[in-house]
Amino acid sequence: MNSAHWEALKAQAQRVIEKTIAKLPLEVRAEAQKVPFLFETECEDDPDILGTYGHFLPGEVSVANGPIVLYLATIADFCDEDGEDFDEQVRLTYLHELGHHLGWDEDDLEERGLG
């Protein structure tokens, strides 16, 4: 991926996440604002992963504060292959990982439409 394309993806994802955070309920927004998010091209351990969250503890809000990592090249490739919208996938992936910060496991996320 060339650097201009990478910078454009990062800027687009940044805007999506900022808009997403702004629309969250106040208590969740306050928590989301504490958690840093980072962008990388892809996960070295598993190139199919769209995002990760460090320090997940089921049923507990993490005191470690992440970070949330979104793998933008992987998200873009996934969207191209499956005809998905990049902005929507960034939003969903961010919310999924934020849910882990809040202590939600995969079943909790699925119930909230973020599985």
DSSP file (Angstrom, degrees, kcal/mol; ACC not computed):
  #  RESIDUE AA STRUCTURE BP1 BP2  ACC     N-H-->O    O-->H-N    N-H-->O    O-->H-N    TCO  KAPPA ALPHA  PHI   PSI    X-CA   Y-CA   Z-CA
    1    1 A M              0   0    0      0, 0.0     2,-0.1     0, 0.0    72,-0.0   0.000 360.0 360.0 360.0 130.4    0.0    0.0    0.0
    2    2 A N     >  -     0   0    0      1,-0.1     4,-2.3     4,-0.0     5,-0.2  -0.357 360.0-112.9 -76.7 161.1    1.5    3.3   -1.0
    3    3 A S  H  > S+     0   0    0      1,-0.2     4,-2.5     2,-0.2     5,-0.2   0.825 114.0  54.6 -67.0 -32.4    1.8    6.1    1.7
    4    4 A A  H  > S+     0   0    0      2,-0.2     4,-2.0     1,-0.2    -1,-0.2   0.921 111.0  45.6 -66.6 -42.6   -0.8    8.4    0.1
    5    5 A H  H  > S+     0   0    0      2,-0.2     4,-2.4     1,-0.2    -2,-0.2   0.913 113.2  50.9 -65.0 -42.2   -3.4    5.6    0.2
    6    6 A W  H  X S+     0   0    0     -4,-2.3     4,-2.5     1,-0.2    -2,-0.2   0.921 110.3  48.6 -61.2 -45.7   -2.5    4.7    3.8
    7    7 A E  H  X S+     0   0    0     -4,-2.5     4,-2.3     1,-0.2    -1,-0.2   0.877 111.2  50.9 -63.5 -37.4   -2.7    8.3    4.9
    8    8 A A  H  X S+     0   0    0     -4,-2.0     4,-2.4     2,-0.2    -1,-0.2   0.913 110.3  49.0 -66.7 -42.1   -6.1    8.7    3.2
    9    9 A L  H  X S+     0   0    0     -4,-2.4     4,-2.8     2,-0.2     5,-0.2   0.921 112.0  49.1 -62.3 -43.7   -7.4    5.5    4.9
   10   10 A K  H  X S+     0   0    0     -4,-2.5     4,-2.5     2,-0.2    -2,-0.2   0.923 112.0  47.8 -62.4 -44.5   -6.2    6.7    8.3
   11   11 A A  H  X S+     0   0    0     -4,-2.3     4,-2.0     2,-0.2    -1,-0.2   0.909 113.4  48.1 -63.5 -42.2   -7.8   10.1    7.9
   12   12 A Q  H  X S+     0   0    0     -4,-2.4     4,-2.1     2,-0.2    -2,-0.2   0.932 113.3  47.1 -64.3 -46.2  -11.1    8.5    6.8
   13   13 A A  H  X S+     0   0    0     -4,-2.8     4,-2.5     1,-0.2     5,-0.2   0.881 109.1  55.2 -64.1 -38.6  -11.1    6.0    9.7
   14   14 A Q  H  X S+     0   0    0     -4,-2.5     4,-2.4    -5,-0.2    -1,-0.2   0.929 109.0  47.4 -59.1 -46.3  -10.2    8.8   12.2
   15   15 A R  H  X S+     0   0    0     -4,-2.0     4,-2.4     1,-0.2     5,-0.2   0.915 111.4  50.9 -61.7 -43.6  -13.3   10.8   11.0
   16   16 A V  H  X S+     0   0    0     -4,-2.1     4,-2.4     1,-0.2    -2,-0.2   0.924 112.2  46.0 -61.2 -45.6  -15.5    7.7   11.3
   17   17 A I  H  X S+     0   0    0     -4,-2.5     4,-2.8     2,-0.2     5,-0.2   0.901 110.9  52.0 -67.8 -40.6  -14.4    7.0   14.8
   18   18 A E  H  X S+     0   0    0     -4,-2.4     4,-2.1    -5,-0.2    -1,-0.2   0.921 112.6  45.8 -61.5 -42.7  -14.8   10.6   16.0
   19   19 A K  H  X S+     0   0    0     -4,-2.4     4,-1.1     2,-0.2    -2,-0.2   0.895 112.5  51.8 -65.2 -39.8  -18.3   10.7   14.6
   20   20 A T  H >< S+     0   0    0     -4,-2.4     3,-0.6    -5,-0.2     4,-0.5   0.931 110.3  47.3 -62.6 -46.9  -19.1    7.3   16.2
   21   21 A I  H >< S+     0   0    0     -4,-2.8     3,-1.4     1,-0.2    -1,-0.2   0.904 107.6  56.9 -61.9 -41.9  -17.8    8.4   19.6
   22   22 A A  H 3< S+     0   0    0     -4,-2.1    -1,-0.2     1,-0.3    -2,-0.2   0.775 107.1  49.7 -61.8 -26.3  -19.8   11.6   19.4
   23   23 A K  T << S+     0   0    0     -4,-1.1    -1,-0.3    -3,-0.6    -2,-0.2   0.488  87.9 107.7 -92.2  -3.9  -23.0    9.6   18.9
   24   24 A L  S <  S-     0   0    0     -3,-1.4    -3,-0.0    -4,-0.5     6,-0.0  -0.360  84.6 -90.8 -72.3 152.5  -22.5    7.3   21.9
   25   25 A P     >  -     0   0    0      0, 0.0     4,-3.3     0, 0.0     3,-0.5  -0.319  47.2-104.6 -57.2 149.3  -24.6    7.6   25.0
   26   26 A L  H  > S+     0   0    0      1,-0.3     4,-2.5     2,-0.2     5,-0.2   0.849 118.0  46.9 -49.5 -49.1  -22.9   10.0   27.5
   27   27 A E  H  > S+     0   0    0      1,-0.2     4,-1.3     2,-0.2    -1,-0.3   0.881 117.2  43.4 -66.5 -36.7  -21.6    7.3   29.9
   28   28 A V  H  > S+     0   0    0     -3,-0.5     4,-2.9     2,-0.2    -2,-0.2   0.888 112.1  54.2 -73.2 -39.2  -20.2    5.1   27.1
   29   29 A R  H  X S+     0   0    0     -4,-3.3     4,-2.3     1,-0.2    -2,-0.2   0.918 105.9  52.8 -58.8 -44.3  -18.8    8.2   25.3
   30   30 A A  H  < S+     0   0    0     -4,-2.5     4,-0.4    -5,-0.3    -1,-0.2   0.895 112.8  44.5 -59.7 -40.3  -16.9    9.2   28.5
   31   31 A E  H >X S+     0   0    0     -4,-1.3     3,-1.3     1,-0.2     4,-0.6   0.912 111.2  53.3 -70.2 -42.5  -15.4    5.7   28.6
   32   32 A A  H >< S+     0   0    0     -4,-2.9     3,-1.2     1,-0.3    -2,-0.2   0.857 101.4  60.2 -61.3 -35.8  -14.6    5.6   24.9
   33   33 A Q  T 3< S+     0   0    0     -4,-2.3    -1,-0.3     1,-0.3    -2,-0.2   0.673 100.6  56.2 -68.5 -15.5  -12.7    8.9   25.2
   34   34 A K  T <4 S+     0   0    0     -3,-1.3    -1,-0.3    -4,-0.4    -2,-0.2   0.666  92.5  82.2 -84.7 -18.6  -10.3    7.3   27.7
   35   35 A V  S << S-     0   0    0     -3,-1.2    31,-0.1    -4,-0.6    30,-0.1  -0.782  74.3-139.8 -98.8 116.7   -9.3    4.5   25.3
   36   36 A P        -     0   0    0      0, 0.0    32,-2.6     0, 0.0     2,-0.4  -0.399  14.3-154.6 -69.1 149.0   -6.7    5.2   22.7
   37   37 A F  E     -a   68   0A   0     30,-0.2     2,-0.3    29,-0.1    32,-0.2  -0.979   9.0-168.0-125.6 143.5   -7.1    3.8   19.2
   38   38 A L  E     -a   69   0A   0     30,-2.9    32,-2.7    -2,-0.4     2,-0.5  -0.873  13.2-136.8-126.8 156.0   -4.4    3.0   16.8
   39   39 A F  E     +a   70   0A   0     -2,-0.3     2,-0.3    30,-0.2    32,-0.2  -0.964  25.3 166.1-117.6 131.9   -4.2    2.1   13.1
   40   40 A E  E     -a   71   0A   0     30,-2.4    32,-1.9    -2,-0.5    33,-0.5  -0.898  41.2-120.2-132.0 165.0   -2.0   -0.6   11.6
   41   41 A T  S    S-     0   0    0     -2,-0.3    33,-1.6     1,-0.3    32,-0.8   0.974  84.5 -21.8 -71.7 -53.8   -2.1   -2.1    8.2
   42   42 A E        -     0   0    0     31,-0.2     2,-0.4    30,-0.1    -1,-0.3  -0.983  69.2 -93.7-153.9 161.0   -2.7   -5.8    9.3
   43   43 A C        -     0   0    0      6,-0.5     6,-0.1     3,-0.4     5,-0.0  -0.647  26.2-151.4 -78.2 126.3   -2.3   -8.0   12.3
   44   44 A E  S    S+     0   0    0     -2,-0.4    -1,-0.2     1,-0.2     0, 0.0   0.857  95.4  48.2 -66.7 -34.3    1.0   -9.9   12.1
   45   45 A D  S    S+     0   0    0      1,-0.3    -1,-0.2    -3,-0.0    -2,-0.0   0.833 131.5  10.5 -76.9 -32.9   -0.3  -12.9   14.0
   46   46 A D    >   -     0   0    0      3,-0.1     3,-2.0     1,-0.0    -3,-0.4  -0.790  62.2-162.6-150.0  99.9   -3.5  -13.3   12.0
   47   47 A P  T 3  S+     0   0    0      0, 0.0    -3,-0.1     0, 0.0    -1,-0.0   0.517  88.7  62.6 -66.5  -2.8   -3.9  -11.3    8.8
   48   48 A D  T 3  S+     0   0    0     -6,-0.1     2,-0.3    -5,-0.0    30,-0.0   0.538  76.5 106.7 -95.6  -8.2   -7.7  -11.8    8.8
   49   49 A I    <   -     0   0    0     -3,-2.0    -6,-0.5     1,-0.1    25,-0.1  -0.543  51.2-164.8 -75.9 132.4   -8.4  -10.0   12.0
   50   50 A L        -     0   0    0     -2,-0.3    21,-2.6     1,-0.3     2,-0.3   0.763  68.1  -8.7 -87.5 -27.9  -10.0   -6.6   11.5
   51   51 A G  E     -B   70   0A   0     19,-0.2     2,-0.3     2,-0.0    -1,-0.3  -0.988  57.4-156.3-163.3 161.8   -9.3   -5.2   15.0
   52   52 A T  E     -B   69   0A   0     17,-2.3    17,-2.8    -2,-0.3     2,-0.4  -0.963   4.9-154.9-141.9 159.7   -8.0   -6.1   18.5
   53   53 A Y  E     -B   68   0A   0     -2,-0.3     3,-0.5    15,-0.2     2,-0.2  -0.993  19.5-135.8-135.1 129.3   -8.3   -4.9   22.0
   54   54 A G  S    S+     0   0    0     13,-1.5    12,-0.5    -2,-0.4    10,-0.1  -0.572  79.2  18.4 -82.8 146.6   -5.7   -5.5   24.7
   55   55 A H  S    S-     0   0    0     -2,-0.2     2,-0.3     1,-0.2     9,-0.3   0.845  73.8-178.7  71.7  38.8   -6.5   -6.6   28.2
   56   56 A F        -     0   0    0     -3,-0.5    -1,-0.2     6,-0.1    45,-0.1  -0.554   6.0-178.1 -72.6 129.2  -10.1   -7.9   27.7
   57   57 A L    >   -     0   0    0     43,-0.5     3,-2.0     3,-0.5     5,-0.0  -0.967  30.4-120.1-126.9 113.7  -11.7   -9.2   30.9
   58   58 A P  T 3  S+     0   0    0      0, 0.0    46,-0.2     0, 0.0    45,-0.1  -0.259  94.4   7.5 -55.6 132.0  -15.2  -10.6   30.5
   59   59 A G  T 3  S+     0   0    0     44,-3.6     2,-0.4     1,-0.1    45,-0.1   0.475 112.9  93.1  79.3   3.4  -17.8   -8.8   32.6
   60   60 A E  S <  S-     0   0    0     -3,-2.0    -3,-0.5    40,-0.2     2,-0.4  -0.987  76.4-121.3-132.6 138.1  -15.4   -6.0   33.7
   61   61 A V        -     0   0    0     -2,-0.4    41,-0.2    41,-0.1     2,-0.2  -0.635  45.7-114.2 -69.6 128.4  -14.6   -2.5   32.3
   62   62 A S        -     0   0    0     39,-2.8     3,-0.2    -2,-0.4    -1,-0.1  -0.423  23.1-164.4 -69.8 134.6  -10.9   -2.7   31.6
   63   63 A V  S    S+     0   0    0      1,-0.2    -1,-0.2    -2,-0.2    -8,-0.0   0.554  84.7  73.1 -88.9 -10.4   -8.7   -0.4   33.7
   64   64 A A  S    S-     0   0    0     -9,-0.3    -1,-0.2    37,-0.1    -9,-0.1   0.709  92.3-141.5 -77.1 -20.5   -5.8   -1.0   31.2
   65   65 A N        -     0   0    0     -3,-0.2     3,-0.2   -10,-0.1   -10,-0.1   0.909  28.1-132.6  56.7  47.8   -7.5    1.2   28.5
   66   66 A G        -     0   0    0    -12,-0.5     2,-0.1     1,-0.2   -29,-0.1  -0.342   7.5-117.8  80.3-140.2   -6.6   -0.8   25.5
   67   67 A P        -     0   0    0      0, 0.0   -13,-1.5     0, 0.0     2,-0.5   0.458  26.0-144.2 -85.0 166.8   -5.5    0.2   23.1
   68   68 A I  E     -aB  37  53A   0    -32,-2.6   -30,-2.9   -15,-0.2     2,-0.5  -0.850  19.0-162.9 -88.4 129.5   -8.0   -0.5   20.3
   69   69 A V  E     -aB  38  52A   0    -17,-2.8   -17,-2.3    -2,-0.5     2,-0.5  -0.975   6.0-164.8-119.1 125.6   -6.1   -1.4   17.2
   70   70 A L  E     -aB  39  51A   0    -32,-2.7   -30,-2.4    -2,-0.5     2,-1.1  -0.931  14.1-145.0-108.0 132.4   -7.9   -1.3   13.8
   71   71 A Y  E  >  -a   40   0A   0    -21,-2.6     4,-2.4    -2,-0.5   -30,-0.2  -0.774  19.9-176.0 -98.1  91.8   -6.1   -3.0   10.8
   72   72 A L  H  > S+     0   0    0    -32,-1.9     4,-2.8    -2,-1.1   -31,-0.2   0.825  76.6  51.0 -67.3 -37.6   -7.1   -0.7    8.0
   73   73 A A  H  > S+     0   0    0    -32,-0.8     4,-2.5   -33,-0.5    -1,-0.2   0.906 113.1  48.1 -66.4 -38.3   -5.6   -2.5    5.1
   74   74 A T  H  > S+     0   0    0    -33,-1.6     4,-2.7     2,-0.2    -2,-0.2   0.916 112.5  48.4 -65.7 -43.0   -7.4   -5.7    6.2
   75   75 A I  H  X S+     0   0    0     -4,-2.4     4,-2.6   -34,-0.3    -2,-0.2   0.932 112.4  48.7 -61.6 -45.6  -10.6   -3.8    6.6
   76   76 A A  H  X S+     0   0    0     -4,-2.8     4,-2.4     2,-0.2    -2,-0.2   0.914 112.9  47.3 -62.0 -43.1  -10.3   -2.3    3.2
   77   77 A D  H  X S+     0   0    0     -4,-2.5     4,-2.6     2,-0.2     5,-0.2   0.919 111.5  51.2 -63.6 -43.9   -9.5   -5.7    1.6
   78   78 A F  H  X S+     0   0    0     -4,-2.7     4,-2.5     1,-0.2     6,-0.3   0.921 111.4  47.9 -58.1 -45.4  -12.5   -7.3    3.4
   79   79 A C  H  X>S+     0   0    0     -4,-2.6     5,-1.3     1,-0.2     4,-1.2   0.905 111.8  49.3 -64.5 -42.1  -14.8   -4.5    2.2
   80   80 A D  H  <5S+     0   0    0     -4,-2.4    -1,-0.2     1,-0.2    -2,-0.2   0.914 115.2  44.2 -62.2 -43.4  -13.5   -4.8   -1.4
   81   81 A E  H  <5S+     0   0    0     -4,-2.6    -2,-0.2     1,-0.2    -1,-0.2   0.872 124.0  33.3 -70.6 -37.8  -13.9   -8.6   -1.4
   82   82 A D  H  <5S-     0   0    0     -4,-2.5    -1,-0.2    -5,-0.2    -2,-0.2   0.386 105.9-116.3-103.9   3.2  -17.4   -8.6    0.2
   83   83 A G  T  <5 +     0   0    0     -4,-1.2    -3,-0.2     1,-0.2     2,-0.2   0.801  63.3 150.9  68.1  28.5  -18.8   -5.4   -1.2
   84   84 A E      < -     0   0    0     -5,-1.3     2,-0.5    -6,-0.3    -1,-0.2  -0.522  52.6-103.9 -90.8 160.5  -19.0   -3.8    2.3
   85   85 A D     >  -     0   0    0     -2,-0.2     4,-2.4     1,-0.1     5,-0.2  -0.736  21.4-145.0 -85.9 126.5  -18.8   -0.1    3.1
   86   86 A F  H  > S+     0   0    0     -2,-0.5     4,-2.6     1,-0.2     5,-0.2   0.920  98.3  49.9 -57.8 -48.5  -15.4    0.9    4.5
   87   87 A D  H  > S+     0   0    0      1,-0.2     4,-2.4     2,-0.2    -1,-0.2   0.918 112.4  47.2 -59.6 -44.6  -16.8    3.5    6.9
   88   88 A E  H  > S+     0   0    0      1,-0.2     4,-2.7     2,-0.2    -1,-0.2   0.886 112.3  49.6 -65.4 -38.5  -19.5    1.2    8.2
   89   89 A Q  H  X S+     0   0    0     -4,-2.4     4,-2.6     2,-0.2     5,-0.2   0.886 110.3  50.1 -70.1 -37.4  -17.0   -1.6    8.8
   90   90 A V  H  X S+     0   0    0     -4,-2.6     4,-2.7    -5,-0.2     5,-0.2   0.936 112.3  48.8 -61.7 -45.4  -14.6    0.8   10.6
   91   91 A R  H  X S+     0   0    0     -4,-2.4     4,-2.6    -5,-0.2    -2,-0.2   0.944 114.3  44.4 -59.5 -49.8  -17.5    1.9   12.8
   92   92 A L  H  X S+     0   0    0     -4,-2.7     4,-2.4     2,-0.2    -1,-0.2   0.899 114.3  48.7 -63.7 -42.0  -18.6   -1.7   13.6
   93   93 A T  H  X S+     0   0    0     -4,-2.6     4,-2.4     2,-0.2     5,-0.2   0.917 112.1  49.0 -66.1 -42.5  -15.0   -2.9   14.2
   94   94 A Y  H  X S+     0   0    0     -4,-2.7     4,-2.7    -5,-0.2    -2,-0.2   0.944 113.1  46.8 -60.6 -47.8  -14.3    0.0   16.5
   95   95 A L  H  X S+     0   0    0     -4,-2.6     4,-2.3    -5,-0.2    -2,-0.2   0.873 110.1  54.2 -63.7 -37.1  -17.6   -0.6   18.4
   96   96 A H  H  X S+     0   0    0     -4,-2.4     4,-1.4     2,-0.2    -1,-0.2   0.948 112.7  42.3 -59.4 -49.8  -16.8   -4.3   18.7
   97   97 A E  H  X S+     0   0    0     -4,-2.4     4,-1.7     1,-0.2    -2,-0.2   0.868 112.1  53.8 -69.3 -36.2  -13.4   -3.6   20.2
   98   98 A L  H  X S+     0   0    0     -4,-2.7     4,-1.8     1,-0.2    -1,-0.2   0.887 103.9  58.1 -62.3 -38.0  -14.8   -0.9   22.5
   99   99 A G  H  <>S+     0   0    0     -4,-2.3     5,-2.7     1,-0.2     4,-0.2   0.883 102.4  53.0 -58.5 -39.2  -17.3   -3.5   23.6
  100  100 A H  H ><5S+     0   0    0     -4,-1.4     3,-1.6     1,-0.2   -43,-0.5   0.906 105.4  54.6 -62.4 -40.1  -14.4   -5.7   24.7
  101  101 A H  H 3<5S+     0   0    0     -4,-1.7   -39,-2.8     1,-0.3    -1,-0.2   0.886 106.1  52.4 -57.5 -37.9  -13.1   -2.7   26.7
  102  102 A L  T 3<5S-     0   0    0     -4,-1.8    -1,-0.3   -41,-0.2    -2,-0.2   0.469 126.3-103.6 -79.5  -1.1  -16.5   -2.6   28.4
  103  103 A G  T < 5S+     0   0    0     -3,-1.6   -44,-3.6     1,-0.3     2,-0.4   0.564  70.3 148.3  93.2   9.6  -16.2   -6.3   29.3
  104  104 A W      < -     0   0    0     -5,-2.7    -1,-0.3   -46,-0.2    -2,-0.1  -0.644  33.3-151.4 -81.2 128.8  -18.6   -7.6   26.7
  105  105 A D     >  -     0   0    0     -2,-0.4     4,-2.5     1,-0.0     5,-0.2  -0.232  39.3 -83.7 -86.1-175.7  -17.7  -11.1   25.4
  106  106 A E  H  > S+     0   0    0      1,-0.2     4,-2.4     2,-0.2     5,-0.1   0.866 130.3  50.9 -61.7 -37.2  -18.5  -12.3   21.9
  107  107 A D  H  > S+     0   0    0      2,-0.2     4,-2.3     1,-0.2    -1,-0.2   0.926 110.5  49.1 -65.6 -43.8  -22.1  -13.4   22.9
  108  108 A D  H  > S+     0   0    0      1,-0.2     4,-1.1     2,-0.2    -2,-0.2   0.916 112.8  48.2 -59.3 -43.5  -22.7   -9.9   24.4
  109  109 A L  H  <>S+     0   0    0     -4,-2.5     5,-3.3     1,-0.2     6,-0.5   0.904 109.4  52.3 -64.5 -42.1  -21.4   -8.3   21.3
  110  110 A E  H ><5S+     0   0    0     -4,-2.4     3,-1.7     4,-0.3     5,-0.3   0.906 106.0  54.4 -61.3 -42.5  -23.6  -10.5   19.1
  111  111 A E  H 3<5S+     0   0    0     -4,-2.3    -1,-0.2     1,-0.3    -2,-0.2   0.791 109.8  48.3 -61.0 -28.0  -26.7   -9.6   21.1
  112  112 A R  T 3<5S-     0   0    0     -4,-1.1    -1,-0.3    -3,-0.4    -2,-0.2   0.314 121.7-106.5 -95.5   6.9  -25.9   -5.9   20.4
  113  113 A G  T < 5S+     0   0    0     -3,-1.7    -3,-0.2    -4,-0.1    -2,-0.1   0.731  96.0 105.6  77.3  22.0  -25.4   -6.5   16.7
  114  114 A L      <       0   0    0     -5,-3.3    -4,-0.3    -6,-0.2    -5,-0.1   0.110 360.0 360.0-119.3  20.3  -21.6   -6.1   16.9
  115  115 A G              0   0    0     -6,-0.5    -5,-0.2    -5,-0.3    -1,-0.1   0.472 360.0 360.0 -73.7 360.0  -20.6   -9.8   16.6
